[in-house]
Amino acid sequence: MRFSVYQVSRRGGREKNEDRMGYCYTRDAGLFALADGMGGHPEGEVASQLALQTLAAMFQRDCKPTLPDPLRFLQEAVIAGHHQLLRYATQKALIDTPRTTIVACLLQGNAAYWAHCGDSRLYLVRGDKLVARTRDHSYSELQQTMSQVVPMNDRYNRNVLFTCLGSPGKPVIDTVGPLLLQTGDRLLLCSDGLWGTVDDAVITEQLARHALSDAVPELVEQALRNGGPKSDNVSVLALEWESAEDNDSTTGISTQQLGEEVFASTIQASVLGADAPDELDDAEIERSIREINEAIRRSSQQRKG
């Protein structure tokens, strides 16, 4: 398995950045996830971080080095994150539960699977075409869909969601897959800080025409400019799928040499809370990757010894 990845998170005009994202992988599977802690509820940054940690921990536990049922894993892992938030609120005696949206994509073999809850999105671009996009769990998106059947009058605010992790009721989780990937396919996970001010057509065009290292920062800057002084936080995690047989490629991450028990992750193992950085740039991710690769190297040496 081989892929290139690029991610950026920027704080807009908010007091703090409650978005979290990261990825983890074994030799034969990769998990990419992004969560957006919800304002109006306590500790949104804890909610998003806990949701990602739960996904990563279950992926590490179950992926040896593949998952028997990727869609079932995504469904169960997202629900487990929801229960972690309820448990956290109980332990801390919080009046309200921290809440977050989440979108997660799993790559295994030559296929992609994904799940989402809320309005954090996934885009799949092939060539210059938008092949797939998640549908938000918002009343405005539901209304837009229903308006094709029944005329609608009043319009809902796009930020009003009917489900998320940490809510009192069981969250709605949509899953898709398997979708067979082709070399050069690009997947983008983002918070609503991006798509709220940048059209799908612009997102598609940027991904189609430019390298990830150029497209992602430009999209984030566009979102911040369009959003103005009160811009939402903007987080984007994008990856390009490369053929596992493309041994000539010198870019990105190749998992072919990993042992069956090796697990690598850029998702922090502890809740950072107020100490979490407001902006995560690619240099910070590169440091994480270097640490991962060093751990892999040490693991390989130990196995040889």
C-alpha positions in Angstrom: 0.0 0.0 0.0 1.3 3.4 -1.0 -0.2 6.9 -0.5 0.8 10.5 -0.2 -0.8 12.6 2.5 -1.0 16.3 3.4 -2.9 18.0 6.2 -3.4 21.5 7.6 -5.5 22.9 10.4 -5.8 26.6 10.9 -7.7 28.6 13.6 -10.0 31.2 12.1 -11.7 33.9 14.1 -12.5 31.6 17.0 -11.1 31.6 20.5 -9.7 28.1 20.0 -9.4 25.4 17.4 -11.6 22.4 18.3 -10.8 20.4 15.1 -8.6 17.3 15.3 -7.4 15.0 12.6 -4.8 12.3 11.9 -4.1 8.9 10.4 -2.7 5.5 11.3 -1.8 2.5 9.3 -0.5 -1.1 9.3 1.2 -2.9 6.4 -2.1 -3.5 4.5 -4.6 -0.9 5.8 -4.8 2.8 6.6 -7.3 4.8 8.6 -7.7 8.6 8.1 -10.0 10.6 10.3 -11.1 14.2 11.1 -13.4 15.5 13.8 -14.8 18.9 14.5 -15.7 19.6 18.1 -19.1 21.5 18.3 -19.4 24.9 19.8 -22.2 25.6 22.2 -21.3 22.5 24.2 -18.4 22.0 26.7 -14.9 20.9 25.7 -15.3 20.5 22.0 -11.5 19.9 21.6 -11.8 17.0 24.0 -14.7 15.5 22.1 -12.9 15.6 18.8 -9.7 14.2 20.3 -11.5 11.4 22.2 -13.3 10.4 19.1 -10.1 10.1 17.1 -8.2 8.3 19.9 -11.0 5.7 20.1 -10.8 5.1 16.4 -7.1 4.7 16.4 -7.1 2.4 19.5 -9.6 0.1 18.0 -7.8 0.1 14.6 -4.5 -0.9 16.4 -6.3 -3.6 18.3 -8.3 -5.1 15.4 -6.2 -4.5 12.2 -3.7 -7.4 12.1 -2.7 -6.2 9.5 -6.2 -6.1 7.8 -9.8 -5.9 9.0 -12.2 -8.7 8.3 -15.1 -6.3 7.8 -14.1 -2.6 7.2 -17.6 -1.2 7.2 -18.6 -2.9 10.4 -15.3 -1.7 12.0 -16.1 1.9 11.0 -19.6 1.6 12.4 -18.5 0.1 15.7 -15.5 2.4 16.1 -17.6 5.6 15.6 -20.2 4.3 18.0 -17.5 3.5 20.5 -16.3 7.1 20.3 -19.8 8.3 21.0 -19.9 6.1 24.2 -16.5 7.4 25.3 -17.9 11.0 25.2 -20.9 9.9 27.3 -18.6 8.2 29.7 -16.3 11.2 29.9 -19.2 13.5 30.7 -20.4 11.2 33.5 -16.9 10.9 35.0 -16.5 14.7 35.0 -20.0 15.3 36.2 -20.7 17.7 33.3 -24.1 19.2 32.8 -23.8 18.7 29.1 -21.9 16.2 27.0 -19.0 17.3 24.7 -20.0 16.8 21.1 -18.3 16.4 17.8 -18.8 15.6 14.1 -16.5 12.9 12.5 -15.6 11.6 9.1 -13.3 8.6 8.7 -11.9 6.8 5.7 -10.4 3.3 5.7 -8.2 2.1 2.8 -7.6 -1.7 2.5 -6.5 -3.7 -0.4 -7.3 -1.4 -3.4 -10.6 -0.2 -1.9 -11.9 2.7 0.1 -14.6 2.7 2.8 -15.8 5.6 4.8 -18.2 6.7 7.5 -19.4 10.0 8.8 -21.7 11.6 11.4 -22.5 15.3 11.2 -21.2 17.7 8.6 -17.5 17.0 8.3 -17.1 15.9 4.7 -15.2 13.5 2.5 -14.6 14.2 -1.2 -13.3 11.7 -3.8 -11.9 13.2 -6.9 -10.8 11.1 -9.9 -9.1 13.1 -12.7 -11.1 16.3 -12.9 -14.4 14.7 -11.7 -16.0 14.7 -8.2 -16.9 11.0 -7.9 -18.4 11.1 -4.4 -19.1 13.4 -1.5 -20.7 12.7 1.9 -24.1 14.2 2.6 -24.3 16.3 5.7 -26.5 15.3 8.6 -28.0 18.8 8.7 -31.6 19.9 8.4 -30.6 22.2 5.4 -29.2 19.3 3.4 -32.2 17.1 4.3 -34.5 19.9 3.3 -32.6 20.4 0.0 -33.0 16.6 -0.7 -36.7 16.6 0.2 -37.5 19.8 -1.8 -37.1 17.7 -4.9 -40.2 15.8 -3.8 -42.1 18.2 -1.5 -42.0 22.1 -1.9 -40.3 23.7 1.1 -40.7 27.2 2.4 -38.5 28.2 5.4 -34.8 27.4 5.0 -32.8 26.0 7.9 -29.4 27.3 9.0 -26.8 25.0 7.5 -25.1 24.7 10.9 -28.1 23.0 12.6 -27.4 19.2 12.7 -29.8 16.5 13.5 -27.1 14.1 14.8 -23.5 14.1 16.1 -21.3 12.1 18.5 -22.1 12.9 22.2 -25.8 13.7 21.6 -28.4 12.1 23.9 -29.8 9.8 21.1 -28.0 7.2 19.2 -26.0 8.9 16.4 -26.8 8.4 12.7 -23.7 7.0 10.9 -23.6 6.7 7.1 -21.2 4.3 5.6 -20.0 3.8 2.0 -17.8 1.1 0.4 -16.1 -0.7 -0.9 -15.2 1.7 -3.7 -12.3 0.5 -5.8 -9.5 3.0 -6.1 -7.5 3.9 -9.2 -3.9 5.3 -9.1 -4.1 9.1 -8.7 -7.4 9.1 -6.9 -7.6 11.9 -4.3 -9.6 11.8 -1.1 -10.1 14.9 1.0 -11.5 15.0 4.5 -12.5 18.5 5.9 -14.4 20.4 8.5 -17.2 22.7 7.6 -14.8 25.6 7.9 -13.7 24.7 4.3 -16.8 23.7 2.5 -18.9 26.4 4.2 -17.1 29.2 2.2 -15.5 27.3 -0.7 -17.7 25.7 -3.4 -17.5 22.0 -4.2 -16.5 23.0 -7.8 -13.5 24.9 -6.5 -12.4 22.1 -4.1 -12.6 19.7 -7.0 -10.7 21.9 -9.4 -7.9 22.5 -6.9 -7.5 18.8 -6.2 -7.6 18.0 -9.9 -5.0 20.5 -11.1 -2.4 20.8 -8.4 -0.2 18.7 -6.1 -1.7 18.1 -2.7 1.1 20.2 -1.1 -0.2 23.2 -3.2 -3.9 22.4 -3.3 -4.5 21.9 0.4 -2.8 25.1 1.7 -4.5 27.2 -1.1 -7.9 25.8 -0.2 -7.4 26.6 3.5 -6.3 30.1 2.7 -9.3 30.6 0.4 -11.6 29.5 3.2 -10.1 31.9 5.7 -10.2 34.8 3.2 -13.8 34.1 2.3 -14.8 33.6 5.9 -13.4 37.0 6.9 -12.6 38.0 10.5 -15.1 35.6 12.0 -14.0 32.7 9.9 -14.5 29.2 11.3 -11.5 27.0 12.0 -10.4 25.2 8.8 -9.0 21.7 8.8 -8.2 19.5 5.8 -6.6 16.1 5.5 -6.0 14.9 1.9 -4.4 11.9 0.4 -3.5 10.5 -3.0 -3.7 6.8 -3.7 -0.8 5.3 -5.5 -0.5 1.8 -6.9 1.1 -0.6 -4.4 3.1 -2.0 -7.3 4.6 1.3 -8.2 8.0 0.7 -6.8 9.6 3.6 -8.7 7.7 6.1 -6.6 9.9 8.0 -4.2 7.1 10.2 -2.6 4.6 9.5 0.1 4.4 6.6 2.5 4.9 2.9 1.5 3.8 0.3 4.0 5.1 -2.7 2.1 8.1 -3.3 4.3 6.2 -3.2 7.6 6.0 -6.3 9.7 2.5 -7.7 10.4 2.4 -6.4 14.0 3.7 -2.8 13.2 1.2 0.0 13.8 2.0 3.7 13.1 -0.1 6.7 14.0 -0.1 10.5 14.0 -3.1 10.6 16.4 -1.9 11.7 19.8 -2.4 9.1 22.5 -3.6 11.5 25.2 -6.2 14.2 25.4 -4.4 17.5 25.0 -7.2 19.8 26.0 -6.1 23.4 26.4 -2.5 22.6 25.6 -3.3 21.4 22.1 -1.8 23.6 19.3 -4.2 25.9 17.5 -2.5 25.3 14.1 -1.1 22.1 12.8 1.0 22.5 9.7 2.7 20.0 7.5 6.1 20.5 9.3 4.6 19.2 12.5 3.1 16.2 10.7 6.5 15.5 9.1 8.0 15.4 12.6 5.4 12.8 13.5 6.2 10.8 10.4 9.9 10.8 11.2 9.2 9.6 14.7 7.0 6.8 13.3 9.6 5.8 10.7 12.3 5.7 13.4 10.0 3.5 15.5 9.5 1.2 12.5 13.2 1.0 11.9 13.9 0.1 15.5 11.1 -2.5 15.4 12.6 -4.1 12.2 16.1 -4.2 13.8 14.7 -6.0 16.9 12.8 -8.5 14.7 16.0 -9.3 12.8 18.0 -9.6 16.0 
